[in-house]
Amino acid sequence: MDLWDRVRGREHPLLPPRRYRRFIGNGDFLKVGREITAYMRDELGMGPGHDVLDAGCGAGRIAVPLTDVLTEGSYLGFDIVPHAIDWCGRTITPRHPNFRFEHVDIHQEIYNPEGTLSSADFRFPAEDAAFDIAALIGLISHLRPAEMENYLAESARVLRPGGQCFATAYLVDDAVAANIVRGETAFSFTHDHGDYYVHSETEPTYAIAYRLEHILSVAARHGLRMRRDPSPGTWGVSTRRPASMDLLVLERA
Ligand SMILES: C[S@@+](CC[C@H](N)C(=O)[O-])C[C@H]1O[C@@H](n2cnc3c(N)ncnc32)[C@H](O)[C@@H]1O
């Protein structure tokens, strides 16, 4: 398919080969990246001088469109998949030296089964209060409760006061919980653990949904409060796939 793209001239200088995009989820890589970036600009007030941390940056889906926005600020992306980080470092950083990428060797059943570090006590590779925005896109759904708590705590640590943690997640309120019971959501999430739901007990980190109030109480423990009501995605109201996740914006006190 990569060869086919090349033959058909379907290459964008910053578009990673399909083999690097395949673990990122469904959808158009460039289009989805631009939509998320537009949301960050319009709703979070992200501007050219901001410093952005992208936890679980994958193959640079957000980084690529951010190169047009963060012309004076900086970007740090980290991920657990070495070849994705290699590609971003080789392709994006030489053109945009204010964009850096770091591989972190965290163990994760699906993405990095040989990894040695743990998400539950991992320290983000960043100083305290160094960022205006911490993005967790498509990441919380792969984190178990203790891991999710550590990632919110670390996001709070690296954010400046007033900085924003921007996350996508499967968020469950009472209406979505009723849809789960009726089988009317894009992922079945039939395994109800109270604060969270898993889609598959044998492969729990494939997809985890969290009760909104649980995420908010964990966030509050670490000085993050909800800035606005979440923007709902489609996953909780329809069985159609691909489905979008909910968008959550938390603010650092
Ligand atoms: C669905 S992809 C999303 C990638 C990227 N954020 C995007 O929007 O294109 C999930 C990403 O999270 C990464 N990931 C999973 N667990 C992680 C962890 N504990 N720490 C950092 N990254 C992780 C995976 O390697 C993968 O790149």
The ligand as a Gaussian input file, in Angstrom:
#p B3LYP/6-31G(d) Opt

LIG

0 1
 C       -4.910000       5.551000      19.346000
 S       -3.209000       5.952000      19.282000
 C       -3.263000       7.727000      19.218000
 C       -1.988000       8.335000      18.744000
 C       -1.989000       9.864000      18.631000
 N       -2.256000      10.505000      19.891000
 C       -2.975000      10.298000      17.587000
 O       -3.967000      10.941000      17.930000
 O       -2.764000       9.981000      16.428000
 C       -2.687000       5.613000      20.932000
 C       -1.232000       5.911000      21.137000
 O       -0.935000       5.853000      22.530000
 C        0.327000       5.243000      22.677000
 N        0.388000       4.746000      24.062000
 C       -0.272000       3.694000      24.598000
 N        0.015000       3.602000      25.904000
 C        0.865000       4.626000      26.197000
 C        1.488000       5.076000      27.376000
 N        1.317000       4.456000      28.541000
 N        2.270000       6.187000      27.308000
 C        2.448000       6.832000      26.149000
 N        1.875000       6.448000      24.993000
 C        1.097000       5.358000      25.011000
 C        0.364000       4.194000      21.601000
 O        1.662000       3.791000      21.318000
 C       -0.302000       4.919000      20.441000
 O        0.618000       5.623000      19.660000

